[in-house]
Amino acid sequence: MARLHRAAIYSSILISIYLLVLFDVLPIPLIDASVAQEILPVIPWWLLVSFGSYSLWSLGWGVFTFRDCPEAYHELLQEINEAKNDLRSRAVTVD
């Protein structure tokens, strides 16, 4: 089973349980109903904010730990020069 299928199944199960609890079809044990009705509507927003903060942290960490690759830089410049020379040999104006 692909990762997408697993994620879709798990998320659909969690969403259906959330909706059943939100609309009082399933009771939540050990929690007062009034407290549950105050907390449950804000859970999707909390998840959205949590995902956004995780995404920002992940991007920031990726930028912070980004390594320089001087050999890749020189290899790319060499490939660009080869492409320019190939185009010039075919009478294409470059630069």
All heavy atoms as an XYZ file, in Angstrom:
768
protein
N       0.852     -1.176      0.000
C       0.000      0.000      0.000
C       0.896      1.237      0.000
O       1.850      1.324      0.765
C      -0.889     -0.024      1.246
C      -1.898      1.078      1.259
S      -2.927      1.190      2.725
C      -3.562     -0.408      2.957
N       0.597      2.165     -0.829
C       1.412      3.364     -0.953
C       1.212      4.277      0.257
O       0.223      4.175      0.995
C       1.050      4.109     -2.227
N       2.158      5.152      0.450
C       2.098      6.070      1.581
C       0.872      6.980      1.488
O       0.253      7.303      2.499
C       3.365      6.916      1.610
C       3.421      7.846      2.800
C       4.661      8.673      2.810
N       5.801      7.812      3.097
C       7.036      8.259      3.194
N       7.289      9.521      3.005
N       8.016      7.442      3.458
N       0.514      7.353      0.283
C      -0.661      8.201      0.092
C      -1.931      7.482      0.519
O      -2.799      8.077      1.165
C      -0.767      8.634     -1.369
C      -1.983      9.478     -1.739
C      -1.939     10.809     -0.991
C      -2.034      9.693     -3.218
N      -2.030      6.208      0.180
C      -3.210      5.441      0.575
C      -3.307      5.316      2.092
O      -4.383      5.469      2.668
C      -3.185      4.051     -0.054
C      -3.353      4.075     -1.524
N      -2.423      3.529     -2.374
C      -4.322      4.593     -2.311
C      -2.825      3.703     -3.625
N      -3.967      4.352     -3.606
N      -2.161      5.041      2.729
C      -2.153      4.941      4.188
C      -2.552      6.259      4.824
O      -3.355      6.286      5.770
C      -0.772      4.521      4.671
C      -0.730      3.094      5.118
C       0.600      2.747      5.712
N       1.518      2.531      4.589
C       2.788      2.890      4.588
N       3.318      3.463      5.626
N       3.543      2.675      3.535
N      -2.002      7.346      4.328
C      -2.324      8.660      4.887
C      -3.796      8.986      4.675
O      -4.452      9.540      5.564
C      -1.447      9.729      4.250
N      -4.346      8.633      3.515
C      -5.761      8.894      3.251
C      -6.658      8.078      4.169
O      -7.665      8.582      4.682
C      -6.084      8.594      1.788
N      -6.297      6.829      4.392
C      -7.109      5.978      5.277
C      -7.057      6.488      6.702
O      -8.098      6.637      7.358
C      -6.630      4.512      5.186
C      -7.009      3.925      3.836
C      -7.219      3.675      6.314
C      -6.405      2.568      3.575
N      -5.856      6.774      7.204
C      -5.733      7.264      8.578
C      -6.433      8.602      8.767
O      -7.125      8.818      9.767
C      -4.269      7.388      8.985
C      -3.547      6.069      9.091
C      -2.188      5.983      8.854
C      -4.213      4.901      9.430
C      -1.512      4.780      8.945
C      -3.552      3.691      9.530
C      -2.203      3.635      9.288
O      -1.543      2.451      9.389
N      -6.259      9.497      7.815
C      -6.899     10.808      7.966
C      -8.415     10.695      7.860
O      -9.141     11.390      8.587
C      -6.359     11.795      6.935
O      -6.637     11.347      5.637
N      -8.931      9.834      7.002
C     -10.386      9.681      6.920
C     -10.946      9.068      8.198
O     -12.029      9.459      8.655
C     -10.769      8.860      5.701
O     -10.279      7.551      5.820
N     -10.230      8.129      8.797
C     -10.671      7.557     10.070
C     -10.669      8.623     11.162
O     -11.648      8.755     11.919
C      -9.785      6.361     10.459
C     -10.048      5.185      9.530
C     -10.019      5.948     11.909
C      -9.077      4.041      9.697
N      -9.592      9.399     11.245
C      -9.516     10.442     12.270
C     -10.571     11.525     12.060
O     -11.175     12.011     13.026
C      -8.119     11.048     12.300
C      -7.036     10.151     12.879
C      -5.671     10.806     12.737
C      -7.327      9.812     14.317
N     -10.811     11.903     10.829
C     -11.825     12.927     10.552
C     -13.213     12.416     10.885
O     -14.023     13.149     11.470
C     -11.734     13.396      9.080
C     -10.475     14.230      8.886
C     -12.965     14.189      8.680
C     -10.178     14.570      7.440
N     -13.486     11.151     10.575
C     -14.812     10.617     10.896
C     -15.015     10.514     12.403
O     -16.097     10.839     12.904
C     -15.029      9.272     10.217
O     -14.092      8.331     10.683
N     -13.985     10.091     13.143
C     -14.099     10.062     14.610
C     -14.282     11.463     15.158
O     -15.109     11.686     16.054
C     -12.872      9.370     15.228
C     -12.891      7.885     14.890
C     -12.823      9.571     16.734
C     -11.631      7.152     15.295
N     -13.525     12.428     14.629
C     -13.666     13.813     15.081
C     -15.086     14.325     14.847
O     -15.685     14.947     15.728
C     -12.657     14.704     14.359
C     -12.888     16.171     14.599
C     -12.565     16.753     15.812
C     -13.453     16.983     13.612
C     -12.781     18.098     16.047
C     -13.674     18.318     13.828
C     -13.340     18.876     15.049
O     -13.567     20.198     15.271
N     -15.633     14.068     13.672
C     -16.989     14.544     13.380
C     -18.036     13.848     14.255
O     -19.005     14.482     14.692
C     -17.308     14.348     11.902
C     -16.549     15.266     10.952
C     -16.831     14.888      9.504
C     -16.883     16.713     11.212
N     -17.849     12.568     14.520
C     -18.783     11.863     15.402
C     -18.743     12.426     16.818
O     -19.787     12.575     17.467
C     -18.475     10.367     15.421
C     -18.817      9.594     14.152
C     -18.307      8.163     14.255
C     -20.307      9.619     13.888
N     -17.574     12.760     17.295
C     -17.452     13.360     18.630
C     -17.970     14.791     18.618
O     -18.636     15.227     19.564
C     -15.988     13.285     19.113
C     -15.774     14.099     20.367
C     -15.578     11.842     19.341
N     -17.702     15.529     17.559
C     -18.144     16.920     17.473
C     -19.665     17.033     17.480
O     -20.220     17.922     18.132
C     -17.577     17.579     16.215
C     -17.935     19.057     15.990
C     -17.302     19.914     17.087
C     -17.457     19.502     14.629
N     -20.344     16.121     16.805
C     -21.803     16.178     16.723
C     -22.485     15.314     17.787
O     -23.639     14.936     17.640
C     -22.270     15.779     15.326
C     -21.859     16.767     14.279
C     -21.091     16.373     13.198
C     -22.228     18.100     14.374
C     -20.700     17.283     12.230
C     -21.845     19.013     13.407
C     -21.084     18.612     12.340
N     -21.771     14.976     18.845
C     -22.294     14.262     20.013
C     -22.841     12.875     19.695
O     -23.728     12.380     20.381
C     -23.378     15.076     20.722
C     -22.819     16.301     21.399
O     -21.658     16.232     21.838
O     -23.544     17.317     21.484
N     -22.360     12.233     18.682
C     -22.758     10.851     18.408
C     -21.964      9.914     19.309
O     -22.505      8.959     19.860
C     -22.546     10.504     16.920
C     -22.865      9.052     16.643
C     -23.381     11.418     16.051
N     -20.662     10.191     19.469
C     -19.815      9.435     20.388
C     -19.495     10.308     21.596
O     -19.016     11.436     21.434
C     -18.499      9.033     19.720
C     -18.542      7.992     18.623
C     -17.150      7.795     18.043
C     -19.058      6.683     19.167
N     -19.732      9.820     22.807
C     -19.360     10.612     23.980
C     -17.864     10.467     24.280
O     -17.234      9.463     23.935
C     -20.202      9.990     25.088
C     -20.389      8.581     24.663
C     -20.457      8.603     23.161
N     -17.316     11.467     24.910
C     -15.917     11.429     25.326
C     -15.916     11.108     26.815
O     -16.439     11.885     27.618
C     -15.207     12.770     25.070
C     -15.276     13.136     23.605
C     -13.767     12.691     25.526
C     -14.706     14.492     23.303
N     -15.340      9.981     27.218
C     -15.336      9.647     28.639
C     -14.394     10.555     29.429
O     -13.387     11.040     28.910
C     -14.851      8.196     28.671
C     -14.141      7.999     27.396
C     -14.747      8.942     26.400
N     -14.750     10.827     30.644
C     -13.961     11.591     31.615
C     -13.846     13.081     31.278
O     -13.034     13.781     31.876
C     -12.563     10.996     31.789
C     -12.496      9.510     32.195
C     -11.064      9.036     32.187
C     -13.153      9.295     33.538
N     -14.611     13.576     30.319
C     -14.600     15.006     29.986
C     -16.039     15.491     29.978
O     -16.920     14.867     29.396
C     -13.939     15.271     28.622
C     -12.466     14.895     28.676
C     -14.072     16.730     28.228
C     -11.721     15.098     27.383
N     -16.258     16.618     30.623
C     -17.593     17.207     30.662
C     -18.019     17.629     29.254
O     -17.202     18.087     28.459
C     -17.585     18.411     31.603
C     -18.962     18.932     31.901
O     -19.922     18.123     31.931
O     -19.094     20.148     32.096
N     -19.288     17.477     28.946
C     -19.796     17.780     27.598
C     -19.639     19.253     27.253
O     -19.340     19.598     26.104
C     -21.256     17.372     27.486
N     -19.807     20.158     28.229
C     -19.661     21.590     27.938
C     -18.216     21.940     27.607
O     -17.949     22.763     26.725
C     -20.157     22.424     29.112
O     -19.368     22.162     30.260
N     -17.275     21.310     28.291
C     -15.853     21.548     28.003
C     -15.508     21.007     26.618
O     -14.796     21.652     25.845
C     -14.970     20.898     29.090
C     -13.501     20.986     28.722
C     -15.221     21.539     30.439
N     -16.031     19.842     26.292
C     -15.766     19.252     24.984
C     -16.338     20.130     23.871
O     -15.715     20.286     22.815
C     -16.362     17.848     24.907
N     -17.510     20.708     24.080
C     -18.120     21.567     23.059
C     -17.366     22.885     22.888
O     -17.498     23.545     21.863
C     -19.590     21.824     23.380
C     -20.461     20.604     23.191
C     -20.348     20.021     21.791
O     -20.255     20.741     20.808
N     -20.332     18.702     21.705
N     -16.602     23.287     23.887
C     -15.775     24.496     23.740
C     -14.448     24.192     23.060
O     -13.911     25.020     22.327
C     -15.508     25.110     25.111
C     -16.735     25.729     25.746
C     -16.443     26.298     27.122
O     -15.246     26.378     27.484
O     -17.399     26.656     27.813
N     -13.910     23.011     23.292
C     -12.584     22.672     22.776
C     -12.635     22.087     21.364
O     -11.799     22.408     20.514
C     -11.883     21.683     23.724
C     -11.585     22.379     25.041
C     -10.615     21.132     23.118
C     -11.026     21.463     26.098
N     -13.600     21.227     21.092
C     -13.636     20.511     19.814
C     -13.707     21.400     18.572
O     -13.049     21.090     17.577
C     -14.797     19.516     19.804
C     -14.582     18.271     20.671
C     -15.846     17.434     20.701
C     -13.425     17.467     20.171
N     -14.451     22.508     18.573
C     -14.485     23.323     17.343
C     -13.158     23.989     16.980
O     -12.939     24.331     15.822
C     -15.545     24.380     17.639
C     -16.398     23.777     18.687
C     -15.481     22.929     19.509
N     -12.259     24.168     17.943
C     -10.999     24.851     17.638
C      -9.867     23.888     17.301
O      -8.768     24.318     16.962
C     -10.574     25.779     18.804
C     -11.587     26.877     19.005
C     -10.346     25.007     20.072
N     -10.107     22.597     17.374
C      -9.050     21.621     17.070
C      -8.547     21.743     15.630
O      -7.329     21.699     15.407
C      -9.513     20.188     17.411
C      -9.551     20.025     18.925
C      -8.603     19.145     16.787
C     -10.031     18.681     19.394
N      -9.398     21.908     14.602
C      -8.834     22.068     13.236
C      -7.939     23.292     13.099
O      -6.898     23.232     12.415
C     -10.074     22.196     12.355
C     -11.154     21.527     13.111
C     -10.850     21.771     14.555
N      -8.280     24.388     13.747
C      -7.429     25.578     13.685
C      -6.105     25.331     14.396
O      -5.052     25.762     13.940
C      -8.136     26.790     14.283
C      -9.318     27.186     13.492
C     -10.618     27.035     13.843
C      -9.321     27.768     12.185
N     -11.432     27.488     12.843
C     -10.664     27.950     11.820
C      -8.323     28.155     11.297
C     -11.033     28.491     10.595
C      -8.691     28.691     10.085
C     -10.013     28.860      9.742
N      -6.184     24.618     15.523
C      -4.971     24.288     16.253
C      -4.060     23.413     15.398
O      -2.848     23.607     15.356
C      -5.340     23.587     17.561
C      -4.169     23.158     18.355
C      -3.364     23.922     19.136
C      -3.624     21.830     18.418
N      -2.367     23.168     19.692
C      -2.515     21.876     19.264
C      -3.995     20.627     17.843
C      -1.761     20.755     19.544
C      -3.239     19.503     18.129
C      -2.145     19.578     18.979
N      -4.643     22.441     14.700
C      -3.851     21.585     13.810
C      -3.246     22.379     12.656
O      -2.097     22.145     12.263
C      -4.709     20.447     13.269
C      -5.102     19.368     14.276
C      -6.094     18.405     13.646
C      -3.885     18.643     14.774
N      -4.004     23.313     12.116
C      -3.492     24.146     11.018
C      -2.329     25.008     11.482
O      -1.294     25.108     10.797
C      -4.615     25.022     10.460
C      -4.260     25.907      9.278
C      -3.926     25.060      8.066
C      -5.394     26.848      8.975
N      -2.457     25.633     12.638
C      -1.374     26.462     13.179
C      -0.156     25.610     13.508
O       0.985     26.001     13.242
C      -1.870     27.245     14.421
C      -0.723     27.897     15.162
C      -2.888     28.288     13.997
N      -0.379     24.421     14.060
C       0.735     23.521     14.371
C       1.463     23.087     13.105
O       2.703     23.058     13.068
C       0.222     22.289     15.110
O      -0.359     22.655     16.323
N       0.707     22.747     12.066
C       1.335     22.357     10.805
C       2.118     23.516     10.195
O       3.220     23.334      9.681
C       0.280     21.861      9.813
C       0.836     21.519      8.476
C       1.611     20.387      8.300
C       0.602     22.341      7.382
C       2.148     20.072      7.069
C       1.120     22.033      6.146
C       1.900     20.896      5.984
N       1.563     24.723     10.273
C       2.265     25.894      9.744
C       3.549     26.176     10.489
O       4.582     26.475      9.881
N       3.518     26.076     11.806
C       4.734     26.336     12.574
C       5.774     25.245     12.338
O       6.972     25.526     12.245
C       4.422     26.477     14.062
O       3.816     25.309     14.540
N       5.329     23.992     12.206
C       6.272     22.920     11.877
C       6.890     23.154     10.496
O       8.094     22.962     10.321
C       5.579     21.559     11.914
C       6.423     20.466     11.325
C       7.508     19.947     12.021
C       6.164     19.980     10.048
C       8.302     18.965     11.472
C       6.959     18.993      9.493
C       8.024     18.489     10.203
O       8.813     17.527      9.642
N       6.076     23.587      9.532
C       6.592     23.831      8.184
C       7.618     24.958      8.188
O       8.670     24.851      7.541
C       5.444     24.175      7.241
O       4.558     23.100      7.142
N       7.329     26.029      8.923
C       8.290     27.132      9.006
C       9.582     26.690      9.690
O      10.678     27.056      9.267
C       7.676     28.314      9.743
C       6.679     29.136      8.948
C       6.039     30.196      9.840
C       7.345     29.783      7.764
N       9.448     25.896     10.761
C      10.641     25.403     11.434
C      11.446     24.513     10.508
O      12.680     24.618     10.450
C      10.241     24.624     12.691
C      11.427     24.023     13.362
C      12.282     24.625     14.226
C      11.935     22.690     13.176
N      13.267     23.753     14.600
C      13.085     22.565     13.968
C      11.509     21.604     12.421
C      13.818     21.393     14.032
C      12.250     20.440     12.481
C      13.384     20.340     13.284
N      10.786     23.657      9.767
C      11.471     22.749      8.863
C      12.203     23.516      7.758
O      13.357     23.203      7.422
C      10.463     21.774      8.251
O      11.068     20.915      7.343
N      11.544     24.531      7.193
C      12.208     25.360      6.177
C      13.395     26.110      6.756
O      14.464     26.191      6.147
C      11.212     26.350      5.574
C      10.274     25.787      4.527
C       9.186     26.803      4.221
C      11.031     25.436      3.280
N      13.212     26.684      7.937
C      14.303     27.413      8.580
C      15.482     26.517      8.889
O      16.638     26.896      8.680
N      15.204     25.315      9.378
C      16.290     24.379      9.670
C      17.002     23.958      8.394
O      18.229     23.817      8.367
C      15.743     23.167     10.405
C      16.830     22.231     10.831
C      17.142     21.040     10.258
C      17.772     22.441     11.870
N      18.206     20.482     10.896
C      18.632     21.324     11.891
C      17.984     23.455     12.784
C      19.662     21.194     12.792
C      19.027     23.323     13.690
C      19.840     22.209     13.686
N      16.248     23.770      7.325
C      16.865     23.417      6.051
C      17.769     24.520      5.529
O      18.853     24.251      5.006
N      17.352     25.767      5.680
C      18.186     26.896      5.250
C      19.407     27.024      6.150
O      20.514     27.293      5.691
C      17.357     28.197      5.242
C      18.235     29.417      5.075
C      16.322     28.143      4.134
N      19.230     26.816      7.459
C      20.329     26.932      8.415
C      21.398     25.875      8.174
O      22.591     26.151      8.292
C      19.792     26.825      9.842
C      20.842     26.938     10.895
C      21.470     28.139     11.143
C      21.205     25.826     11.635
C      22.434     28.242     12.117
C      22.163     25.908     12.606
C      22.794     27.122     12.858
N      20.991     24.673      7.826
C      21.954     23.587      7.645
C      22.343     23.370      6.194
O      22.980     22.370      5.880
C      21.378     22.268      8.213
O      20.159     21.963      7.532
C      21.143     22.366      9.697
N      21.981     24.296      5.312
C      22.309     24.167      3.896
C      23.817     24.246      3.716
O      24.472     25.161      4.205
C      21.625     25.281      3.106
C      21.787     25.150      1.620
C      21.065     24.209      0.924
C      22.665     25.967      0.927
C      21.201     24.082     -0.444
C      22.797     25.850     -0.429
C      22.078     24.903     -1.122
N      24.362     23.269      3.025
C      25.810     23.217      2.826
C      26.176     23.771      1.454
O      25.453     23.590      0.487
C      26.301     21.785      2.929
C      26.198     21.242      4.324
C      26.624     19.801      4.376
N      25.488     19.009      3.917
C      25.560     17.995      3.081
N      26.709     17.620      2.602
N      24.484     17.333      2.710
N      27.322     24.432      1.410
C      27.852     24.886      0.128
C      28.447     23.696     -0.606
O      29.026     22.799     -0.008
C      28.935     25.938      0.333
C      28.361     27.262      0.814
O      27.187     27.500      0.538
O      29.095     28.030      1.451
N      28.309     23.724     -1.913
C      28.848     22.640     -2.743
C      29.707     23.261     -3.840
O      29.263     23.430     -4.973
C      27.720     21.818     -3.355
S      26.617     21.086     -2.152
N      30.957     23.615     -3.520
C      31.782     24.280     -4.532
C      32.075     23.395     -5.739
O      32.154     23.888     -6.861
C      33.072     24.638     -3.787
C      33.056     23.866     -2.530
C      31.650     23.480     -2.250
N      32.199     22.089     -5.538
C      32.480     21.222     -6.683
C      31.272     21.154     -7.618
O      31.428     21.124     -8.840
C      32.889     19.816     -6.232
C      31.878     19.078     -5.387
C      31.959     19.411     -3.903
O      32.907     20.075     -3.469
O      31.034     18.998     -3.193
N      30.071     21.175     -7.062
C      28.870     21.188     -7.902
C      28.760     22.517     -8.649
O      28.317     22.553     -9.798
C      27.633     20.944     -7.055
N      29.169     23.601     -8.005
C      29.151     24.913     -8.644
C      30.067     24.930     -9.861
O      29.679     25.377    -10.945
C      29.573     25.975     -7.624
C      29.841     27.337     -8.210
C      28.789     28.162     -8.610
C      31.141     27.806     -8.363
C      29.040     29.414     -9.145
C      31.396     29.057     -8.898
C      30.333     29.852     -9.292
O      30.575     31.079     -9.816
N      31.277     24.422     -9.695
C      32.236     24.407    -10.812
C      31.780     23.452    -11.916
O      31.945     23.744    -13.107
C      33.628     24.031    -10.315
C      34.220     25.062     -9.413
N      34.526     26.334     -9.833
C      34.545     25.021     -8.101
C      35.013     27.033     -8.831
N      35.036     26.254     -7.752
N      31.186     22.336    -11.533
C      30.665     21.401    -12.529
C      29.526     22.036    -13.327
O      29.447     21.878    -14.547
C      30.164     20.141    -11.825
C      29.646     19.080    -12.766
C      29.169     17.853    -12.019
O      29.576     17.658    -10.851
O      28.369     17.097    -12.603
N      28.666     22.780    -12.646
C      27.566     23.458    -13.338
C      28.085     24.534    -14.281
O      27.594     24.663    -15.408
C      26.611     24.057    -12.315
C      25.366     24.752    -12.854
C      24.506     23.756    -13.623
C      24.579     25.373    -11.731
N      29.085     25.300    -13.850
C      29.678     26.306    -14.734
C      30.308     25.654    -15.960
O      30.191     26.176    -17.082
C      30.721     27.123    -13.986
C      30.193     28.184    -13.030
C      31.345     28.912    -12.357
C      29.305     29.179    -13.757
N      30.948     24.515    -15.771
C      31.556     23.807    -16.902
C      30.477     23.331    -17.874
O      30.632     23.465    -19.095
C      32.363     22.618    -16.392
C      33.052     21.829    -17.482
C      33.797     20.630    -16.923
O      33.783     20.372    -15.734
N      34.454     19.907    -17.816
N      29.371     22.806    -17.369
C      28.282     22.364    -18.238
C      27.649     23.539    -18.983
O      27.280     23.416    -20.153
C      27.231     21.627    -17.430
C      27.685     20.268    -16.951
C      26.642     19.580    -16.095
O      25.511     20.105    -15.972
O      26.964     18.525    -15.535
N      27.554     24.688    -18.340
C      27.008     25.879    -18.995
C      27.930     26.317    -20.130
O      27.472     26.648    -21.230
C      26.787     27.011    -17.968
C      25.631     26.669    -17.036
C      26.538     28.348    -18.667
C      25.458     27.621    -15.875
N      29.229     26.317    -19.873
C      30.181     26.695    -20.922
C      30.152     25.713    -22.085
O      30.236     26.112    -23.255
C      31.589     26.790    -20.347
C      31.757     28.038    -19.498
O      31.083     29.039    -19.732
N      32.636     27.963    -18.511
N      30.004     24.408    -21.784
C      29.898     23.422    -22.853
C      28.634     23.653    -23.684
O      28.665     23.544    -24.918
C      29.884     22.007    -22.273
C      31.217     21.556    -21.720
C      31.125     20.206    -21.023
O      30.034     19.586    -21.031
O      32.148     19.778    -20.466
N      27.542     23.970    -23.025
C      26.297     24.219    -23.751
C      26.425     25.469    -24.614
O      25.945     25.498    -25.760
C      25.139     24.363    -22.769
N      27.054     26.516    -24.081
C      27.255     27.736    -24.868
C      28.118     27.458    -26.092
O      27.829     27.933    -27.197
C      27.903     28.822    -24.004
C      26.959     29.483    -23.044
C      27.690     30.586    -22.267
C      26.785     31.268    -21.302
N      27.476     32.331    -20.539
N      29.199     26.706    -25.904
C      30.077     26.390    -27.029
C      29.349     25.545    -28.067
O      29.526     25.743    -29.273
C      31.328     25.665    -26.543
C      32.235     26.576    -25.736
O      32.194     27.800    -25.892
N      33.030     25.992    -24.861
N      28.522     24.617    -27.625
C      27.737     23.803    -28.548
C      26.765     24.678    -29.342
O      26.609     24.504    -30.553
C      26.987     22.723    -27.771
C      26.210     21.801    -28.682
O      26.795     21.316    -29.664
O      25.007     21.592    -28.423
N      26.118     25.614    -28.671
C      25.192     26.503    -29.372
C      25.923     27.418    -30.349
O      25.426     27.698    -31.436
C      24.390     27.328    -28.368
C      23.333     26.554    -27.562
C      22.736     27.439    -26.480
C      22.255     26.043    -28.485
N      27.101     27.897    -29.952
C      27.886     28.743    -30.862
C      28.309     27.967    -32.112
O      28.361     28.527    -33.201
C      29.112     29.285    -30.142
C      28.780     30.383    -29.160
C      30.047     30.978    -28.530
N      29.679     31.888    -27.465
C      30.074     31.779    -26.208
N      30.885     30.797    -25.853
N      29.695     32.640    -25.298
N      28.646     26.677    -31.925
C      29.048     25.872    -33.086
C      27.878     25.643    -34.043
O      28.094     25.361    -35.215
C      29.619     24.516    -32.621
O      28.587     23.738    -32.058
N      26.660     25.817    -33.547
C      25.454     25.664    -34.386
C      24.935     27.025    -34.851
O      23.795     27.133    -35.300
C      24.366     24.945    -33.612
C      24.767     23.539    -33.236
C      23.698     22.862    -32.454
N      24.186     21.561    -31.999
C      23.409     20.597    -31.612
N      22.105     20.749    -31.621
N      23.919     19.465    -31.216
N      25.740     28.043    -34.714
C      25.438     29.411    -35.182
C      24.260     30.043    -34.439
O      23.458     30.769    -35.003
C      25.178     29.420    -36.684
N      24.201     29.777    -33.136
C      23.181     30.412    -32.290
C      23.903     31.452    -31.451
O      24.949     31.193    -30.852
C      22.480     29.381    -31.380
C      21.508     30.059    -30.437
C      21.786     28.335    -32.207
N      23.334     32.657    -31.381
C      23.942     33.732    -30.621
C      23.683     33.522    -29.126
O      22.539     33.387    -28.696
C      23.376     35.093    -31.039
O      23.502     35.212    -32.457
C      24.082     36.230    -30.349
N      24.756     33.510    -28.343
C      24.673     33.316    -26.900
C      25.359     34.502    -26.230
O      26.352     34.987    -26.705
C      25.347     31.991    -26.474
C      25.246     31.783    -24.975
C      24.751     30.822    -27.220
N      24.852     34.965    -25.130
C      25.356     36.075    -24.299
C      24.668     37.334    -24.592
O      24.196     37.951    -25.291
C      26.864     36.297    -24.421
C      27.630     35.120    -23.842
O      27.174     34.537    -22.856
O      28.709     34.829    -24.375
